[in-house]
Amino acid sequence: MEEVNIKLDVMLAMRKMRLKTLAELTGLSEQNLSLIKTGKAKGIRFSTLYLICKHLNCQPGDLIECNFEEADEDNNK
Protein backbone atom coordinates (compact mmCIF):
# COMPACT_ATOMS: atom_id res chain seq x y z
CA MET A 1 0.00 0.00 0.00
CA GLU A 2 1.25 3.45 -0.86
CA GLU A 3 2.01 5.52 2.20
CA VAL A 4 1.92 9.31 1.87
CA ASN A 5 1.79 11.34 5.05
CA ILE A 6 0.54 14.90 5.32
CA LYS A 7 2.28 16.99 7.96
CA LEU A 8 -0.06 19.98 7.96
CA ASP A 9 -0.64 19.61 11.69
CA VAL A 10 3.12 19.77 12.30
CA MET A 11 3.53 22.87 10.15
CA LEU A 12 0.58 24.56 11.85
CA ALA A 13 2.09 23.81 15.26
CA MET A 14 5.50 25.11 14.15
CA ARG A 15 3.89 28.33 12.92
CA LYS A 16 1.64 28.49 16.00
CA MET A 17 -1.34 28.87 13.70
CA ARG A 18 -4.81 27.39 14.00
CA LEU A 19 -6.59 25.68 11.15
CA LYS A 20 -9.30 28.33 11.27
CA THR A 21 -6.73 31.07 10.73
CA LEU A 22 -5.22 29.23 7.77
CA ALA A 23 -8.70 28.85 6.31
CA GLU A 24 -9.31 32.59 6.64
CA LEU A 25 -5.94 33.45 5.08
CA THR A 26 -6.23 31.05 2.15
CA GLY A 27 -9.95 31.30 1.48
CA LEU A 28 -10.13 27.51 1.67
CA SER A 29 -12.81 25.89 3.79
CA GLU A 30 -11.86 24.71 7.25
CA GLN A 31 -13.52 21.38 6.44
CA ASN A 32 -11.31 20.78 3.40
CA LEU A 33 -8.20 21.79 5.31
CA SER A 34 -9.23 19.43 8.10
CA LEU A 35 -9.52 16.55 5.61
CA ILE A 36 -6.05 17.37 4.31
CA LYS A 37 -4.65 17.68 7.84
CA THR A 38 -6.01 14.32 8.92
CA GLY A 39 -4.91 12.57 5.73
CA LYS A 40 -8.48 11.75 4.75
CA ALA A 41 -8.41 13.79 1.55
CA LYS A 42 -8.13 11.66 -1.60
CA GLY A 43 -5.98 14.27 -3.30
CA ILE A 44 -4.88 17.87 -3.26
CA ARG A 45 -4.85 20.41 -6.07
CA PHE A 46 -1.64 22.24 -6.86
CA SER A 47 -3.50 25.52 -6.35
CA THR A 48 -4.52 24.41 -2.84
CA LEU A 49 -1.00 23.26 -2.06
CA TYR A 50 0.32 26.60 -3.30
CA LEU A 51 -2.01 28.58 -1.04
CA ILE A 52 -1.15 26.47 2.00
CA CYS A 53 2.58 26.76 1.36
CA LYS A 54 2.33 30.49 0.67
CA HIS A 55 0.62 31.23 3.97
CA LEU A 56 2.70 28.80 6.04
CA ASN A 57 5.88 30.01 4.34
CA CYS A 58 7.01 26.49 3.50
CA GLN A 59 7.65 24.15 0.57
CA PRO A 60 5.47 21.21 -0.52
CA GLY A 61 8.10 18.82 0.80
CA ASP A 62 7.61 20.31 4.25
CA LEU A 63 3.96 19.19 4.13
CA ILE A 64 4.12 15.86 2.32
CA GLU A 65 6.34 12.87 2.91
CA CYS A 66 6.42 9.40 1.41
CA ASN A 67 7.03 6.55 3.79
CA PHE A 68 8.70 3.95 1.59
CA GLU A 69 9.52 1.58 4.45
CA GLU A 70 5.88 1.05 5.43
CA ALA A 71 4.88 0.72 1.79
CA ASP A 72 7.64 -1.86 1.19
CA GLU A 73 6.67 -3.81 4.32
CA ASP A 74 3.06 -3.93 3.16
CA ASN A 75 4.14 -5.18 -0.27
CA ASN A 76 6.27 -7.96 1.25
CA LYS A 77 3.39 -9.39 3.31
HTML snippet that shows the backbone in 3Dmol.js (N, CA, C, O; Angstrom):
<script src="https://3Dmol.org/build/3Dmol-min.js"></script>
<div id="view" style="width:600px;height:400px;position:relative"></div>
<script>
const pdb = `
ATOM      1  N   MET A   1       0.842  -1.191   0.000  1.00  0.00           N
ATOM      2  CA  MET A   1       0.000   0.000   0.000  1.00  0.00           C
ATOM      3  C   MET A   1       0.875   1.238   0.000  1.00  0.00           C
ATOM      4  O   MET A   1       1.873   1.309   0.717  1.00  0.00           O
ATOM      5  N   GLU A   2       0.493   2.208  -0.808  1.00  0.00           N
ATOM      6  CA  GLU A   2       1.254   3.453  -0.864  1.00  0.00           C
ATOM      7  C   GLU A   2       1.033   4.242   0.417  1.00  0.00           C
ATOM      8  O   GLU A   2      -0.088   4.347   0.915  1.00  0.00           O
ATOM      9  N   GLU A   3       2.103   4.787   0.934  1.00  0.00           N
ATOM     10  CA  GLU A   3       2.006   5.516   2.202  1.00  0.00           C
ATOM     11  C   GLU A   3       2.521   6.941   2.009  1.00  0.00           C
ATOM     12  O   GLU A   3       3.725   7.174   1.903  1.00  0.00           O
ATOM     13  N   VAL A   4       1.592   7.881   1.965  1.00  0.00           N
ATOM     14  CA  VAL A   4       1.924   9.308   1.871  1.00  0.00           C
ATOM     15  C   VAL A   4       1.363   9.973   3.108  1.00  0.00           C
ATOM     16  O   VAL A   4       0.174   9.853   3.404  1.00  0.00           O
ATOM     17  N   ASN A   5       2.213  10.671   3.824  1.00  0.00           N
ATOM     18  CA  ASN A   5       1.786  11.337   5.053  1.00  0.00           C
ATOM     19  C   ASN A   5       1.746  12.848   4.853  1.00  0.00           C
ATOM     20  O   ASN A   5       2.645  13.440   4.257  1.00  0.00           O
ATOM     21  N   ILE A   6       0.692  13.446   5.362  1.00  0.00           N
ATOM     22  CA  ILE A   6       0.539  14.902   5.318  1.00  0.00           C
ATOM     23  C   ILE A   6       0.915  15.443   6.691  1.00  0.00           C
ATOM     24  O   ILE A   6       0.422  14.971   7.715  1.00  0.00           O
ATOM     25  N   LYS A   7       1.787  16.431   6.697  1.00  0.00           N
ATOM     26  CA  LYS A   7       2.276  16.987   7.961  1.00  0.00           C
ATOM     27  C   LYS A   7       1.762  18.407   8.194  1.00  0.00           C
ATOM     28  O   LYS A   7       2.472  19.255   8.735  1.00  0.00           O
ATOM     29  N   LEU A   8       0.522  18.653   7.780  1.00  0.00           N
ATOM     30  CA  LEU A   8      -0.058  19.983   7.962  1.00  0.00           C
ATOM     31  C   LEU A   8      -0.181  20.330   9.442  1.00  0.00           C
ATOM     32  O   LEU A   8       0.030  21.478   9.833  1.00  0.00           O
ATOM     33  N   ASP A   9      -0.519  19.343  10.260  1.00  0.00           N
ATOM     34  CA  ASP A   9      -0.635  19.608  11.691  1.00  0.00           C
ATOM     35  C   ASP A   9       0.713  20.022  12.292  1.00  0.00           C
ATOM     36  O   ASP A   9       0.769  20.871  13.181  1.00  0.00           O
ATOM     37  N   VAL A  10       1.779  19.424  11.805  1.00  0.00           N
ATOM     38  CA  VAL A  10       3.121  19.773  12.296  1.00  0.00           C
ATOM     39  C   VAL A  10       3.478  21.198  11.894  1.00  0.00           C
ATOM     40  O   VAL A  10       3.991  21.976  12.698  1.00  0.00           O
ATOM     41  N   MET A  11       3.194  21.527  10.628  1.00  0.00           N
ATOM     42  CA  MET A  11       3.527  22.871  10.147  1.00  0.00           C
ATOM     43  C   MET A  11       2.691  23.934  10.867  1.00  0.00           C
ATOM     44  O   MET A  11       3.187  25.013  11.192  1.00  0.00           O
ATOM     45  N   LEU A  12       1.419  23.615  11.112  1.00  0.00           N
ATOM     46  CA  LEU A  12       0.577  24.558  11.845  1.00  0.00           C
ATOM     47  C   LEU A  12       1.124  24.773  13.255  1.00  0.00           C
ATOM     48  O   LEU A  12       1.162  25.904  13.741  1.00  0.00           O
ATOM     49  N   ALA A  13       1.541  23.709  13.903  1.00  0.00           N
ATOM     50  CA  ALA A  13       2.092  23.813  15.256  1.00  0.00           C
ATOM     51  C   ALA A  13       3.389  24.622  15.249  1.00  0.00           C
ATOM     52  O   ALA A  13       3.620  25.446  16.134  1.00  0.00           O
ATOM     53  N   MET A  14       4.231  24.381  14.243  1.00  0.00           N
ATOM     54  CA  MET A  14       5.496  25.113  14.154  1.00  0.00           C
ATOM     55  C   MET A  14       5.259  26.607  13.939  1.00  0.00           C
ATOM     56  O   MET A  14       6.016  27.447  14.427  1.00  0.00           O
ATOM     57  N   ARG A  15       4.200  26.919  13.203  1.00  0.00           N
ATOM     58  CA  ARG A  15       3.887  28.332  12.916  1.00  0.00           C
ATOM     59  C   ARG A  15       2.958  28.930  13.977  1.00  0.00           C
ATOM     60  O   ARG A  15       2.612  30.110  13.931  1.00  0.00           O
ATOM     61  N   LYS A  16       2.560  28.073  14.943  1.00  0.00           N
ATOM     62  CA  LYS A  16       1.638  28.494  16.004  1.00  0.00           C
ATOM     63  C   LYS A  16       0.386  29.127  15.397  1.00  0.00           C
ATOM     64  O   LYS A  16      -0.051  30.211  15.783  1.00  0.00           O
ATOM     65  N   MET A  17      -0.171  28.391  14.421  1.00  0.00           N
ATOM     66  CA  MET A  17      -1.342  28.870  13.704  1.00  0.00           C
ATOM     67  C   MET A  17      -2.450  27.834  13.816  1.00  0.00           C
ATOM     68  O   MET A  17      -2.191  26.630  13.790  1.00  0.00           O
ATOM     69  N   ARG A  18      -3.659  28.298  13.939  1.00  0.00           N
ATOM     70  CA  ARG A  18      -4.809  27.395  14.000  1.00  0.00           C
ATOM     71  C   ARG A  18      -5.329  27.148  12.588  1.00  0.00           C
ATOM     72  O   ARG A  18      -5.106  27.939  11.671  1.00  0.00           O
ATOM     73  N   LEU A  19      -6.021  26.036  12.445  1.00  0.00           N
ATOM     74  CA  LEU A  19      -6.590  25.681  11.147  1.00  0.00           C
ATOM     75  C   LEU A  19      -7.570  26.746  10.667  1.00  0.00           C
ATOM     76  O   LEU A  19      -7.634  27.059   9.478  1.00  0.00           O
ATOM     77  N   LYS A  20      -8.325  27.291  11.604  1.00  0.00           N
ATOM     78  CA  LYS A  20      -9.301  28.334  11.266  1.00  0.00           C
ATOM     79  C   LYS A  20      -8.608  29.559  10.681  1.00  0.00           C
ATOM     80  O   LYS A  20      -9.103  30.159   9.727  1.00  0.00           O
ATOM     81  N   THR A  21      -7.484  29.926  11.239  1.00  0.00           N
ATOM     82  CA  THR A  21      -6.728  31.074  10.735  1.00  0.00           C
ATOM     83  C   THR A  21      -6.223  30.805   9.331  1.00  0.00           C
ATOM     84  O   THR A  21      -6.304  31.671   8.460  1.00  0.00           O
ATOM     85  N   LEU A  22      -5.696  29.594   9.107  1.00  0.00           N
ATOM     86  CA  LEU A  22      -5.218  29.232   7.773  1.00  0.00           C
ATOM     87  C   LEU A  22      -6.366  29.271   6.770  1.00  0.00           C
ATOM     88  O   LEU A  22      -6.187  29.707   5.632  1.00  0.00           O
ATOM     89  N   ALA A  23      -7.530  28.823   7.187  1.00  0.00           N
ATOM     90  CA  ALA A  23      -8.699  28.850   6.310  1.00  0.00           C
ATOM     91  C   ALA A  23      -9.049  30.291   5.938  1.00  0.00           C
ATOM     92  O   ALA A  23      -9.361  30.580   4.783  1.00  0.00           O
ATOM     93  N   GLU A  24      -8.996  31.181   6.909  1.00  0.00           N
ATOM     94  CA  GLU A  24      -9.307  32.586   6.638  1.00  0.00           C
ATOM     95  C   GLU A  24      -8.276  33.207   5.705  1.00  0.00           C
ATOM     96  O   GLU A  24      -8.631  33.974   4.810  1.00  0.00           O
ATOM     97  N   LEU A  25      -7.002  32.880   5.909  1.00  0.00           N
ATOM     98  CA  LEU A  25      -5.940  33.453   5.081  1.00  0.00           C
ATOM     99  C   LEU A  25      -5.982  32.951   3.651  1.00  0.00           C
ATOM    100  O   LEU A  25      -5.749  33.712   2.712  1.00  0.00           O
ATOM    101  N   THR A  26      -6.281  31.656   3.484  1.00  0.00           N
ATOM    102  CA  THR A  26      -6.233  31.046   2.150  1.00  0.00           C
ATOM    103  C   THR A  26      -7.546  31.155   1.403  1.00  0.00           C
ATOM    104  O   THR A  26      -7.567  31.079   0.175  1.00  0.00           O
ATOM    105  N   GLY A  27      -8.640  31.331   2.122  1.00  0.00           N
ATOM    106  CA  GLY A  27      -9.949  31.304   1.481  1.00  0.00           C
ATOM    107  C   GLY A  27     -10.459  29.890   1.262  1.00  0.00           C
ATOM    108  O   GLY A  27     -11.506  29.688   0.646  1.00  0.00           O
ATOM    109  N   LEU A  28      -9.719  28.913   1.768  1.00  0.00           N
ATOM    110  CA  LEU A  28     -10.133  27.508   1.670  1.00  0.00           C
ATOM    111  C   LEU A  28     -11.038  27.198   2.855  1.00  0.00           C
ATOM    112  O   LEU A  28     -10.943  27.836   3.903  1.00  0.00           O
ATOM    113  N   SER A  29     -11.911  26.219   2.683  1.00  0.00           N
ATOM    114  CA  SER A  29     -12.809  25.895   3.788  1.00  0.00           C
ATOM    115  C   SER A  29     -12.051  25.156   4.885  1.00  0.00           C
ATOM    116  O   SER A  29     -11.113  24.405   4.619  1.00  0.00           O
ATOM    117  N   GLU A  30     -12.477  25.385   6.113  1.00  0.00           N
ATOM    118  CA  GLU A  30     -11.861  24.710   7.250  1.00  0.00           C
ATOM    119  C   GLU A  30     -12.076  23.197   7.156  1.00  0.00           C
ATOM    120  O   GLU A  30     -11.231  22.410   7.581  1.00  0.00           O
ATOM    121  N   GLN A  31     -13.218  22.807   6.593  1.00  0.00           N
ATOM    122  CA  GLN A  31     -13.517  21.377   6.438  1.00  0.00           C
ATOM    123  C   GLN A  31     -12.527  20.711   5.486  1.00  0.00           C
ATOM    124  O   GLN A  31     -12.012  19.631   5.774  1.00  0.00           O
ATOM    125  N   ASN A  32     -12.263  21.362   4.345  1.00  0.00           N
ATOM    126  CA  ASN A  32     -11.309  20.776   3.396  1.00  0.00           C
ATOM    127  C   ASN A  32      -9.904  20.730   3.983  1.00  0.00           C
ATOM    128  O   ASN A  32      -9.180  19.750   3.805  1.00  0.00           O
ATOM    129  N   LEU A  33      -9.523  21.797   4.684  1.00  0.00           N
ATOM    130  CA  LEU A  33      -8.202  21.790   5.313  1.00  0.00           C
ATOM    131  C   LEU A  33      -8.113  20.711   6.382  1.00  0.00           C
ATOM    132  O   LEU A  33      -7.062  20.097   6.566  1.00  0.00           O
ATOM    133  N   SER A  34      -9.214  20.480   7.085  1.00  0.00           N
ATOM    134  CA  SER A  34      -9.226  19.428   8.104  1.00  0.00           C
ATOM    135  C   SER A  34      -9.045  18.048   7.464  1.00  0.00           C
ATOM    136  O   SER A  34      -8.332  17.200   7.999  1.00  0.00           O
ATOM    137  N   LEU A  35      -9.694  17.831   6.317  1.00  0.00           N
ATOM    138  CA  LEU A  35      -9.525  16.553   5.606  1.00  0.00           C
ATOM    139  C   LEU A  35      -8.069  16.359   5.186  1.00  0.00           C
ATOM    140  O   LEU A  35      -7.519  15.263   5.286  1.00  0.00           O
ATOM    141  N   ILE A  36      -7.459  17.445   4.714  1.00  0.00           N
ATOM    142  CA  ILE A  36      -6.045  17.368   4.312  1.00  0.00           C
ATOM    143  C   ILE A  36      -5.183  17.094   5.533  1.00  0.00           C
ATOM    144  O   ILE A  36      -4.291  16.247   5.496  1.00  0.00           O
ATOM    145  N   LYS A  37      -5.451  17.808   6.607  1.00  0.00           N
ATOM    146  CA  LYS A  37      -4.649  17.679   7.838  1.00  0.00           C
ATOM    147  C   LYS A  37      -4.696  16.266   8.406  1.00  0.00           C
ATOM    148  O   LYS A  37      -3.692  15.746   8.891  1.00  0.00           O
ATOM    149  N   THR A  38      -5.861  15.658   8.339  1.00  0.00           N
ATOM    150  CA  THR A  38      -6.013  14.324   8.919  1.00  0.00           C
ATOM    151  C   THR A  38      -5.649  13.204   7.944  1.00  0.00           C
ATOM    152  O   THR A  38      -5.700  12.025   8.294  1.00  0.00           O
ATOM    153  N   GLY A  39      -5.281  13.585   6.716  1.00  0.00           N
ATOM    154  CA  GLY A  39      -4.905  12.575   5.726  1.00  0.00           C
ATOM    155  C   GLY A  39      -6.095  11.862   5.113  1.00  0.00           C
ATOM    156  O   GLY A  39      -5.927  10.825   4.471  1.00  0.00           O
ATOM    157  N   LYS A  40      -7.280  12.389   5.296  1.00  0.00           N
ATOM    158  CA  LYS A  40      -8.484  11.750   4.753  1.00  0.00           C
ATOM    159  C   LYS A  40      -8.828  12.243   3.354  1.00  0.00           C
ATOM    160  O   LYS A  40      -9.696  11.673   2.692  1.00  0.00           O
ATOM    161  N   ALA A  41      -8.156  13.292   2.900  1.00  0.00           N
ATOM    162  CA  ALA A  41      -8.405  13.791   1.545  1.00  0.00           C
ATOM    163  C   ALA A  41      -7.848  12.804   0.535  1.00  0.00           C
ATOM    164  O   ALA A  41      -6.772  12.242   0.740  1.00  0.00           O
ATOM    165  N   LYS A  42      -8.568  12.592  -0.545  1.00  0.00           N
ATOM    166  CA  LYS A  42      -8.129  11.661  -1.598  1.00  0.00           C
ATOM    167  C   LYS A  42      -7.044  12.268  -2.470  1.00  0.00           C
ATOM    168  O   LYS A  42      -6.288  11.547  -3.120  1.00  0.00           O
ATOM    169  N   GLY A  43      -6.968  13.581  -2.484  1.00  0.00           N
ATOM    170  CA  GLY A  43      -5.975  14.269  -3.305  1.00  0.00           C
ATOM    171  C   GLY A  43      -5.934  15.732  -2.918  1.00  0.00           C
ATOM    172  O   GLY A  43      -6.711  16.197  -2.084  1.00  0.00           O
ATOM    173  N   ILE A  44      -5.015  16.444  -3.538  1.00  0.00           N
ATOM    174  CA  ILE A  44      -4.884  17.871  -3.261  1.00  0.00           C
ATOM    175  C   ILE A  44      -4.488  18.567  -4.562  1.00  0.00           C
ATOM    176  O   ILE A  44      -3.577  18.124  -5.262  1.00  0.00           O
ATOM    177  N   ARG A  45      -5.171  19.643  -4.872  1.00  0.00           N
ATOM    178  CA  ARG A  45      -4.854  20.408  -6.071  1.00  0.00           C
ATOM    179  C   ARG A  45      -3.572  21.201  -5.846  1.00  0.00           C
ATOM    180  O   ARG A  45      -3.242  21.589  -4.725  1.00  0.00           O
ATOM    181  N   PHE A  46      -2.857  21.431  -6.955  1.00  0.00           N
ATOM    182  CA  PHE A  46      -1.644  22.236  -6.855  1.00  0.00           C
ATOM    183  C   PHE A  46      -1.976  23.642  -6.357  1.00  0.00           C
ATOM    184  O   PHE A  46      -1.204  24.235  -5.604  1.00  0.00           O
ATOM    185  N   SER A  47      -3.120  24.172  -6.777  1.00  0.00           N
ATOM    186  CA  SER A  47      -3.499  25.522  -6.348  1.00  0.00           C
ATOM    187  C   SER A  47      -3.739  25.557  -4.832  1.00  0.00           C
ATOM    188  O   SER A  47      -3.402  26.540  -4.173  1.00  0.00           O
ATOM    189  N   THR A  48      -4.311  24.500  -4.290  1.00  0.00           N
ATOM    190  CA  THR A  48      -4.520  24.407  -2.844  1.00  0.00           C
ATOM    191  C   THR A  48      -3.183  24.284  -2.124  1.00  0.00           C
ATOM    192  O   THR A  48      -2.940  24.949  -1.117  1.00  0.00           O
ATOM    193  N   LEU A  49      -2.337  23.439  -2.648  1.00  0.00           N
ATOM    194  CA  LEU A  49      -1.002  23.260  -2.062  1.00  0.00           C
ATOM    195  C   LEU A  49      -0.231  24.575  -2.076  1.00  0.00           C
ATOM    196  O   LEU A  49       0.455  24.916  -1.112  1.00  0.00           O
ATOM    197  N   TYR A  50      -0.350  25.305  -3.177  1.00  0.00           N
ATOM    198  CA  TYR A  50       0.322  26.595  -3.301  1.00  0.00           C
ATOM    199  C   TYR A  50      -0.145  27.559  -2.210  1.00  0.00           C
ATOM    200  O   TYR A  50       0.668  28.198  -1.541  1.00  0.00           O
ATOM    201  N   LEU A  51      -1.466  27.655  -2.041  1.00  0.00           N
ATOM    202  CA  LEU A  51      -2.006  28.575  -1.035  1.00  0.00           C
ATOM    203  C   LEU A  51      -1.553  28.210   0.370  1.00  0.00           C
ATOM    204  O   LEU A  51      -1.188  29.080   1.161  1.00  0.00           O
ATOM    205  N   ILE A  52      -1.578  26.923   0.672  1.00  0.00           N
ATOM    206  CA  ILE A  52      -1.148  26.473   2.003  1.00  0.00           C
ATOM    207  C   ILE A  52       0.328  26.815   2.222  1.00  0.00           C
ATOM    208  O   ILE A  52       0.705  27.359   3.260  1.00  0.00           O
ATOM    209  N   CYS A  53       1.146  26.490   1.233  1.00  0.00           N
ATOM    210  CA  CYS A  53       2.584  26.758   1.359  1.00  0.00           C
ATOM    211  C   CYS A  53       2.858  28.258   1.453  1.00  0.00           C
ATOM    212  O   CYS A  53       3.707  28.693   2.231  1.00  0.00           O
ATOM    213  N   LYS A  54       2.138  29.036   0.661  1.00  0.00           N
ATOM    214  CA  LYS A  54       2.334  30.493   0.672  1.00  0.00           C
ATOM    215  C   LYS A  54       2.077  31.070   2.063  1.00  0.00           C
ATOM    216  O   LYS A  54       2.849  31.893   2.556  1.00  0.00           O
ATOM    217  N   HIS A  55       0.993  30.633   2.685  1.00  0.00           N
ATOM    218  CA  HIS A  55       0.624  31.226   3.972  1.00  0.00           C
ATOM    219  C   HIS A  55       1.338  30.583   5.156  1.00  0.00           C
ATOM    220  O   HIS A  55       1.375  31.164   6.240  1.00  0.00           O
ATOM    221  N   LEU A  56       1.896  29.411   4.970  1.00  0.00           N
ATOM    222  CA  LEU A  56       2.697  28.799   6.042  1.00  0.00           C
ATOM    223  C   LEU A  56       4.191  29.041   5.810  1.00  0.00           C
ATOM    224  O   LEU A  56       5.036  28.639   6.609  1.00  0.00           O
ATOM    225  N   ASN A  57       4.489  29.711   4.689  1.00  0.00           N
ATOM    226  CA  ASN A  57       5.883  30.007   4.337  1.00  0.00           C
ATOM    227  C   ASN A  57       6.732  28.730   4.357  1.00  0.00           C
ATOM    228  O   ASN A  57       7.734  28.632   5.065  1.00  0.00           O
ATOM    229  N   CYS A  58       6.294  27.768   3.559  1.00  0.00           N
ATOM    230  CA  CYS A  58       7.012  26.491   3.499  1.00  0.00           C
ATOM    231  C   CYS A  58       6.983  25.946   2.077  1.00  0.00           C
ATOM    232  O   CYS A  58       6.390  26.554   1.186  1.00  0.00           O
ATOM    233  N   GLN A  59       7.609  24.825   1.870  1.00  0.00           N
ATOM    234  CA  GLN A  59       7.648  24.152   0.573  1.00  0.00           C
ATOM    235  C   GLN A  59       6.770  22.911   0.629  1.00  0.00           C
ATOM    236  O   GLN A  59       6.510  22.393   1.715  1.00  0.00           O
ATOM    237  N   PRO A  60       6.305  22.418  -0.528  1.00  0.00           N
ATOM    238  CA  PRO A  60       5.469  21.207  -0.520  1.00  0.00           C
ATOM    239  C   PRO A  60       6.109  20.034   0.217  1.00  0.00           C
ATOM    240  O   PRO A  60       5.413  19.257   0.870  1.00  0.00           O
ATOM    241  N   GLY A  61       7.408  19.904   0.117  1.00  0.00           N
ATOM    242  CA  GLY A  61       8.100  18.821   0.801  1.00  0.00           C
ATOM    243  C   GLY A  61       8.042  18.926   2.318  1.00  0.00           C
ATOM    244  O   GLY A  61       8.234  17.940   3.028  1.00  0.00           O
ATOM    245  N   ASP A  62       7.775  20.131   2.803  1.00  0.00           N
ATOM    246  CA  ASP A  62       7.607  20.312   4.248  1.00  0.00           C
ATOM    247  C   ASP A  62       6.270  19.757   4.717  1.00  0.00           C
ATOM    248  O   ASP A  62       6.100  19.447   5.896  1.00  0.00           O
ATOM    249  N   LEU A  63       5.316  19.632   3.788  1.00  0.00           N
ATOM    250  CA  LEU A  63       3.962  19.191   4.127  1.00  0.00           C
ATOM    251  C   LEU A  63       3.689  17.729   3.795  1.00  0.00           C
ATOM    252  O   LEU A  63       2.840  17.086   4.413  1.00  0.00           O
ATOM    253  N   ILE A  64       4.418  17.216   2.813  1.00  0.00           N
ATOM    254  CA  ILE A  64       4.120  15.862   2.319  1.00  0.00           C
ATOM    255  C   ILE A  64       5.380  15.009   2.391  1.00  0.00           C
ATOM    256  O   ILE A  64       6.462  15.437   1.990  1.00  0.00           O
ATOM    257  N   GLU A  65       5.218  13.806   2.906  1.00  0.00           N
ATOM    258  CA  GLU A  65       6.339  12.873   2.913  1.00  0.00           C
ATOM    259  C   GLU A  65       5.844  11.497   2.487  1.00  0.00           C
ATOM    260  O   GLU A  65       4.708  11.112   2.763  1.00  0.00           O
ATOM    261  N   CYS A  66       6.717  10.774   1.814  1.00  0.00           N
ATOM    262  CA  CYS A  66       6.421   9.401   1.410  1.00  0.00           C
ATOM    263  C   CYS A  66       7.149   8.466   2.357  1.00  0.00           C
ATOM    264  O   CYS A  66       8.351   8.604   2.582  1.00  0.00           O
ATOM    265  N   ASN A  67       6.420   7.526   2.905  1.00  0.00           N
ATOM    266  CA  ASN A  67       7.027   6.546   3.795  1.00  0.00           C
ATOM    267  C   ASN A  67       7.234   5.253   3.018  1.00  0.00           C
ATOM    268  O   ASN A  67       6.341   4.408   2.953  1.00  0.00           O
ATOM    269  N   PHE A  68       8.412   5.106   2.432  1.00  0.00           N
ATOM    270  CA  PHE A  68       8.704   3.952   1.594  1.00  0.00           C
ATOM    271  C   PHE A  68       8.843   2.673   2.403  1.00  0.00           C
ATOM    272  O   PHE A  68       8.513   1.592   1.917  1.00  0.00           O
ATOM    273  N   GLU A  69       9.331   2.786   3.636  1.00  0.00           N
ATOM    274  CA  GLU A  69       9.524   1.581   4.445  1.00  0.00           C
ATOM    275  C   GLU A  69       8.202   0.898   4.740  1.00  0.00           C
ATOM    276  O   GLU A  69       8.093  -0.317   4.580  1.00  0.00           O
ATOM    277  N   GLU A  70       7.196   1.645   5.166  1.00  0.00           N
ATOM    278  CA  GLU A  70       5.884   1.051   5.434  1.00  0.00           C
ATOM    279  C   GLU A  70       5.273   0.485   4.166  1.00  0.00           C
ATOM    280  O   GLU A  70       4.671  -0.589   4.190  1.00  0.00           O
ATOM    281  N   ALA A  71       5.424   1.199   3.059  1.00  0.00           N
ATOM    282  CA  ALA A  71       4.880   0.718   1.793  1.00  0.00           C
ATOM    283  C   ALA A  71       5.573  -0.575   1.385  1.00  0.00           C
ATOM    284  O   ALA A  71       4.913  -1.510   0.931  1.00  0.00           O
ATOM    285  N   ASP A  72       6.899  -0.644   1.540  1.00  0.00           N
ATOM    286  CA  ASP A  72       7.640  -1.863   1.186  1.00  0.00           C
ATOM    287  C   ASP A  72       7.250  -3.026   2.099  1.00  0.00           C
ATOM    288  O   ASP A  72       7.108  -4.157   1.636  1.00  0.00           O
ATOM    289  N   GLU A  73       7.077  -2.750   3.393  1.00  0.00           N
ATOM    290  CA  GLU A  73       6.671  -3.810   4.323  1.00  0.00           C
ATOM    291  C   GLU A  73       5.312  -4.368   3.950  1.00  0.00           C
ATOM    292  O   GLU A  73       5.095  -5.578   4.005  1.00  0.00           O
ATOM    293  N   ASP A  74       4.390  -3.482   3.569  1.00  0.00           N
ATOM    294  CA  ASP A  74       3.058  -3.933   3.161  1.00  0.00           C
ATOM    295  C   ASP A  74       3.129  -4.775   1.898  1.00  0.00           C
ATOM    296  O   ASP A  74       2.380  -5.741   1.758  1.00  0.00           O
ATOM    297  N   ASN A  75       4.021  -4.423   0.974  1.00  0.00           N
ATOM    298  CA  ASN A  75       4.144  -5.176  -0.270  1.00  0.00           C
ATOM    299  C   ASN A  75       4.770  -6.541  -0.055  1.00  0.00           C
ATOM    300  O   ASN A  75       4.516  -7.464  -0.829  1.00  0.00           O
ATOM    301  N   ASN A  76       5.593  -6.688   0.992  1.00  0.00           N
ATOM    302  CA  ASN A  76       6.270  -7.955   1.248  1.00  0.00           C
ATOM    303  C   ASN A  76       5.415  -8.930   2.051  1.00  0.00           C
ATOM    304  O   ASN A  76       5.811 -10.079   2.242  1.00  0.00           O
ATOM    305  N   LYS A  77       4.261  -8.495   2.518  1.00  0.00           N
ATOM    306  CA  LYS A  77       3.393  -9.390   3.306  1.00  0.00           C
ATOM    307  C   LYS A  77       2.658 -10.347   2.407  1.00  0.00           C
ATOM    308  O   LYS A  77       1.884 -11.174   2.888  1.00  0.00           O
TER     309      LYS A  77
END
`;
const viewer = $3Dmol.createViewer("view");
viewer.addModel(pdb, "pdb");
viewer.setStyle({}, {cartoon: {color: "spectrum"}});
viewer.zoomTo();
viewer.render();
</script>
